[in-house]
Amino acid sequence: MPRRGRPTRARAGVTLGRISCSTPFGTASAGYGEKVRFGFRDVPARVTTGAFILHSGWEKWHGNEEQAQGVHGMASGAFPIVRKVPPTIFLKVLSVAEIGIGAALLAPVVPNKVAGASLTAFAGSLVAMYLRTPALHKPNSVWATPAGIGVSKDVWMLGIGLGLLADSAKGGNDT
């Protein structure tokens, strides 16, 4: 029977209420073998978002020329520098980025601040693309047109990324 005031420890390094895993990578403030922790409340957001992005990246990795042209056209309209990159290469690079971000969100050894920063950067670029593409939102408004509903929903990923960053900034569940 556990004592009052102390967390009950389960096997395999899991403390009830927190998940902890040793990592050889550490962080700027943590040395080799330090524990990386995040609360159970972070698990649903990290798992659902990570699985969604990982799957999206996997699908893009196996994408065809038509998909590459479509994704490249949308991105190059918002970010002109993308025009210099061939569509198939752009799709592969985007897929690798999505697979990496999805895996980082799913891996318990990646601290919230790292996962949150990568998710915030990725989602921020999607929201910027949405705002820079007039066909996706109503004139002088942030509200989506029917063509922009799929992209406008990416704002939830930005919120999750910012939430992970805010939690780690306040000394939340990252060590």
VOGU-3710 file (C-alpha; in Angstrom, 3 decimals, decimal comma):
1> mprrgrptra> 0,000/0,000/0,000  1,479/3,371/-0,994  2,270/6,016/1,551  0,432/9,302/1,448  2,123/12,132/-0,395  4,280/9,862/-2,548  3,432/8,715/-6,058  2,846/5,037/-6,579  5,521/3,558/-8,801  4,628/1,006/-11,400
11> ragvtlgris> 7,114/-1,275/-13,161  9,315/-0,354/-16,117  10,131/3,134/-14,913  6,591/4,475/-15,183  5,382/6,609/-12,325  1,616/6,861/-12,138  0,673/10,335/-13,283  3,893/10,747/-15,261  5,656/8,786/-17,969  9,423/8,673/-17,774
21> cstpfgtasa> 12,032/7,181/-20,045  15,797/7,378/-20,001  17,325/8,861/-23,104  20,930/8,848/-24,238  20,293/12,097/-26,129  19,435/14,315/-23,172  18,666/17,992/-23,708  20,565/21,217/-23,248  19,842/21,095/-19,536  19,908/17,339/-19,067
31> gygekvrfgf> 22,917/15,093/-19,242  23,318/11,538/-20,434  20,832/9,140/-18,863  18,550/11,858/-17,458  14,813/11,189/-17,371  12,439/12,799/-19,854  8,957/13,129/-18,446  5,602/14,273/-19,622  2,234/14,004/-17,944  -0,518/11,615/-18,904
41> rdvparvttg> -2,531/14,649/-19,996  -0,026/15,149/-22,849  -0,376/11,595/-24,158  -3,675/11,998/-26,075  -2,549/15,164/-27,872  0,877/13,765/-28,716  -0,423/10,368/-29,862  -3,303/11,618/-32,015  -1,331/14,458/-33,582  1,798/12,350/-34,013
51> afilhsgwek> -0,092/9,475/-35,639  -1,949/11,862/-37,948  1,220/13,638/-39,108  3,218/10,397/-39,393  0,489/8,863/-41,569  0,304/12,002/-43,713  4,062/11,876/-44,246  3,938/8,184/-45,099  1,237/8,829/-47,707  3,264/11,682/-49,226
61> whgneeqaqg> 6,380/9,481/-49,370  4,418/7,132/-51,625  2,785/9,992/-53,551  2,673/10,235/-57,318  3,557/13,041/-59,735  0,015/14,456/-59,668  0,045/14,736/-55,864  3,517/16,300/-55,992  2,297/18,915/-58,486  -0,743/19,762/-56,327
71> vhgmasgafp> 1,152/20,068/-53,035  3,967/21,997/-54,714  1,510/24,370/-56,391  -0,246/25,165/-53,106  3,024/25,687/-51,227  4,704/27,742/-53,960  1,711/30,076/-54,118  2,229/30,927/-50,448  6,020/30,646/-50,311  7,597/31,727/-53,648
81> ivrkvpptif> 11,008/30,255/-52,770  9,460/26,783/-53,072  9,145/27,340/-56,855  12,889/26,638/-57,151  12,450/23,091/-55,823  11,139/20,414/-58,230  7,686/19,110/-57,166  8,745/15,492/-56,594  11,722/16,550/-54,471  9,528/18,960/-52,503
91> lkvlsvaeig> 7,016/16,193/-51,792  9,792/13,855/-50,555  11,311/16,548/-48,319  7,880/17,410/-46,925  7,161/13,734/-46,275  10,453/13,287/-44,397  9,672/16,347/-42,274  6,185/15,037/-41,483  7,483/11,560/-40,632  10,130/13,080/-38,349
101> igaallapvv> 7,674/15,376/-36,557  5,117/12,586/-36,199  7,744/10,225/-34,794  9,004/12,896/-32,390  5,493/13,409/-31,047  4,985/9,662/-30,616  8,355/8,995/-28,953  8,239/9,368/-25,171  11,988/10,083/-25,130  11,424/13,404/-26,913
111> pnkvagaslt> 10,696/16,212/-24,411  7,576/18,349/-24,793  9,649/21,419/-25,611  11,303/19,700/-28,587  8,105/18,054/-29,827  6,157/21,278/-29,234  8,705/23,432/-31,038  8,768/21,195/-34,106  4,967/20,922/-34,187  4,569/24,692/-33,733
121> afagslvamy> 6,981/25,453/-36,593  5,286/22,948/-38,895  1,736/23,989/-38,061  2,697/27,661/-38,177  3,860/27,216/-41,760  0,561/25,521/-42,644  -1,441/28,339/-41,077  0,745/30,894/-42,903  0,070/29,064/-46,179  -3,658/29,161/-45,432
131> lrtpalhkpn> -3,581/32,888/-44,702  -1,428/33,672/-47,787  -3,724/31,771/-50,169  -6,784/33,935/-50,908  -8,833/31,054/-52,341  -8,734/29,267/-48,978  -10,396/31,971/-46,881  -13,099/34,579/-47,309  -11,978/38,095/-48,350  -10,739/40,169/-45,389
141> svwatpagig> -11,489/37,291/-43,039  -9,811/34,278/-41,451  -12,901/32,100/-41,968  -12,494/29,310/-44,496  -14,103/28,964/-47,883  -15,224/25,427/-48,797  -11,855/24,959/-50,543  -9,962/25,990/-47,400  -11,689/23,922/-44,734  -9,135/21,101/-44,898
151> vskdvwmlgi> -6,190/23,449/-44,406  -7,906/25,736/-41,886  -8,262/22,823/-39,505  -4,476/22,741/-39,122  -4,837/25,494/-36,542  -5,512/22,788/-33,940  -1,973/21,476/-34,437  -0,632/24,969/-33,820  -2,608/25,101/-30,572  -1,272/21,723/-29,434
161> glglladsak> 2,310/22,717/-30,261  1,982/25,980/-28,381  0,425/24,114/-25,455  3,371/21,712/-25,268  5,780/24,649/-25,398  3,872/26,590/-22,745  3,787/23,589/-20,440  7,538/23,093/-20,715  8,243/26,841/-20,367  6,422/27,061/-17,059
171> ggndt> 8,463/24,177/-15,714  5,647/21,751/-16,447  6,329/18,127/-17,127  9,680/18,304/-18,908  12,814/17,736/-16,910
//
